[in-house]
Amino acid sequence: MVFSPEGDCVARYDKIHLFRFDNGQEAFDESRVLQRGSQPQVFELASRDGHTWRIGLSICYDLRFPELYRLYAAQGADVLLVPSAFTYITGQAHWEVLLRARAIENQVFVMAAAQGGVHENGRRTWGHTLVCSPWGEVMGQLPQGSGVVLQDLAWDQITACRTKLPAL
């Protein structure tokens, strides 16, 4: 859910792709406790400089499905949000690669807040909060632990990327 400064709900997204994983040592199946969503969600956010950003919402495992993000790009998204809790195993192998790929493929900023550390039940999550540019560069990150990543996003980075490489 996304709330305005006044406290109004301006967008709600229910995760479309539920996570299932079993490597013989750990197993997860979100469909046992969650019902999948079906509606992609884009909302608008005005910045202090007067630009209105179009932001596409997703959650965690959705990251592995590029067609969702291409749909957001077709709907004019400039920024993709991907809050996540990747397992340590999948995060170590795929997290940064997938985030950078979604940014490059769609020529948008990607912002991914990520839960990391060891949980009460011993499960480890990867962490590594990242912000990627439309060119796929990591602009800011927080590898582990509590913290905040602050990153200025400039509309001209999107237009420069799309001018250099008109892929959309």
C-alpha positions as CSV (number, residue, x, y, z in Angstrom):
1,M,0.0,0.0,0.0
2,V,1.2,3.5,-0.8
3,F,0.0,6.5,1.3
4,S,0.0,10.2,0.5
5,P,1.5,12.7,3.0
6,E,-2.1,13.3,4.1
7,G,-2.6,9.6,5.0
8,D,-4.8,8.6,2.0
9,C,-4.2,5.3,0.3
10,V,-3.2,6.2,-3.3
11,A,-2.2,2.7,-4.5
12,R,-2.5,-0.9,-3.4
13,Y,-0.6,-3.8,-4.9
14,D,-1.1,-7.5,-4.1
15,K,1.9,-9.7,-5.1
16,I,1.1,-11.5,-8.4
17,H,3.9,-14.2,-8.4
18,L,4.1,-16.2,-5.2
19,F,7.4,-17.7,-4.2
20,R,8.0,-21.5,-4.2
21,F,11.5,-22.9,-3.6
22,D,12.9,-26.2,-2.4
23,N,16.6,-27.1,-2.6
24,G,16.3,-30.1,-0.3
25,Q,17.5,-28.1,2.7
26,E,15.0,-25.3,2.8
27,A,11.5,-25.1,1.3
28,F,9.1,-22.2,0.9
29,D,5.6,-22.1,-0.6
30,E,3.8,-18.7,-0.2
31,S,0.7,-20.1,-1.8
32,R,0.1,-22.1,1.5
33,V,-0.6,-18.8,3.3
34,L,-1.2,-16.1,0.6
35,Q,-3.5,-15.5,-2.3
36,R,-2.0,-14.1,-5.4
37,G,-3.0,-10.7,-6.8
38,S,-3.9,-10.1,-10.4
39,Q,-3.7,-6.4,-11.0
40,P,-0.5,-4.5,-11.8
41,Q,-0.5,-1.1,-10.2
42,V,1.0,2.2,-11.3
43,F,0.6,5.4,-9.4
44,E,1.8,9.0,-9.8
45,L,4.0,11.0,-7.5
46,A,4.7,14.7,-7.9
47,S,8.3,15.7,-7.0
48,R,9.4,19.0,-5.5
49,D,10.7,20.2,-8.9
50,G,7.3,19.8,-10.5
51,H,7.9,16.5,-12.4
52,T,5.3,13.8,-12.0
53,W,6.9,10.3,-11.7
54,R,4.9,7.2,-12.7
55,I,5.8,4.4,-10.3
56,G,5.2,0.7,-10.9
57,L,4.7,-1.6,-7.8
58,S,5.9,-5.1,-7.4
59,I,7.0,-7.4,-4.5
60,C,10.0,-9.7,-4.2
61,Y,9.5,-12.8,-6.5
62,D,7.7,-10.7,-9.1
63,L,11.3,-9.6,-10.0
64,R,11.8,-12.8,-11.9
65,F,9.0,-12.1,-14.4
66,P,10.2,-9.4,-16.8
67,E,6.8,-9.2,-18.6
68,L,5.3,-7.4,-15.5
69,Y,8.0,-4.7,-15.7
70,R,7.6,-4.4,-19.5
71,L,3.9,-3.8,-18.9
72,Y,4.8,-1.1,-16.5
73,A,7.2,0.5,-19.0
74,A,4.4,0.4,-21.6
75,Q,2.2,2.2,-19.1
76,G,4.8,5.0,-18.8
77,A,6.5,4.0,-15.5
78,D,9.7,5.9,-14.7
79,V,10.5,4.1,-11.5
80,L,9.9,0.5,-10.4
81,L,9.7,-0.4,-6.7
82,V,10.6,-3.9,-5.5
83,P,10.5,-4.4,-1.7
84,S,11.8,-7.9,-1.1
85,A,13.0,-10.6,1.3
86,F,15.1,-12.8,-1.0
87,T,16.5,-15.9,0.6
88,Y,20.2,-15.8,1.2
89,I,20.8,-18.5,-1.5
90,T,18.7,-16.9,-4.2
91,G,19.7,-13.4,-3.3
92,Q,23.4,-14.1,-3.4
93,A,23.1,-15.6,-6.9
94,H,20.4,-13.4,-8.6
95,W,19.4,-10.3,-6.7
96,E,21.6,-7.6,-8.2
97,V,21.6,-9.2,-11.7
98,L,17.8,-9.2,-11.8
99,L,17.4,-5.6,-10.5
100,R,20.0,-4.2,-13.0
101,A,18.4,-6.2,-15.8
102,R,14.9,-4.8,-15.1
103,A,16.4,-1.3,-15.0
104,I,18.2,-1.8,-18.3
105,E,15.4,-3.6,-20.1
106,N,12.9,-0.9,-19.3
107,Q,15.2,2.2,-19.1
108,V,13.8,3.1,-15.7
109,F,15.0,3.6,-12.1
110,V,14.7,0.6,-9.9
111,M,14.4,1.0,-6.1
112,A,14.5,-2.2,-4.1
113,A,14.3,-2.2,-0.3
114,A,15.5,-5.5,1.0
115,Q,15.1,-7.3,4.3
116,G,18.3,-9.0,5.4
117,G,19.7,-11.0,8.3
118,V,18.9,-14.1,10.3
119,H,15.3,-14.6,11.5
120,E,14.1,-16.3,14.7
121,N,13.5,-19.6,12.8
122,G,17.1,-19.5,11.5
123,R,16.1,-18.5,7.9
124,R,18.5,-16.0,6.3
125,T,17.5,-13.3,3.9
126,W,19.9,-11.6,1.6
127,G,19.4,-7.9,2.2
128,H,21.4,-5.6,-0.1
129,T,18.9,-2.7,-0.7
130,L,19.7,-1.2,-4.1
131,V,18.9,1.8,-6.3
132,C,19.7,1.3,-10.0
133,S,19.8,3.8,-12.8
134,P,18.1,3.4,-16.2
135,W,21.6,2.4,-17.6
136,G,21.8,-0.4,-15.0
137,E,24.4,1.3,-12.7
138,V,24.1,0.7,-8.9
139,M,23.6,4.3,-7.7
140,G,23.2,3.5,-4.0
141,Q,23.1,0.4,-1.8
142,L,23.0,-0.9,1.8
143,P,24.5,-4.4,1.9
144,Q,23.3,-5.5,5.4
145,G,21.7,-4.2,8.5
146,S,19.4,-1.4,9.3
147,G,19.6,1.8,7.5
148,V,18.4,4.1,4.8
149,V,19.5,4.6,1.2
150,L,18.8,8.2,0.0
151,Q,19.3,8.7,-3.7
152,D,18.3,11.7,-5.9
153,L,16.6,10.6,-9.2
154,A,16.9,12.9,-12.2
155,W,14.5,12.7,-15.0
156,D,17.2,13.7,-17.4
157,Q,19.0,10.4,-16.7
158,I,16.0,8.6,-18.2
159,T,15.8,10.8,-21.3
160,A,19.6,10.5,-21.8
161,C,19.4,6.7,-21.6
162,R,16.5,6.5,-24.0
163,T,18.1,8.9,-26.4
164,K,21.4,7.0,-26.5
165,L,19.7,3.6,-26.8
166,P,16.1,3.9,-28.1
167,A,15.0,0.4,-27.1
168,L,11.4,1.0,-26.0
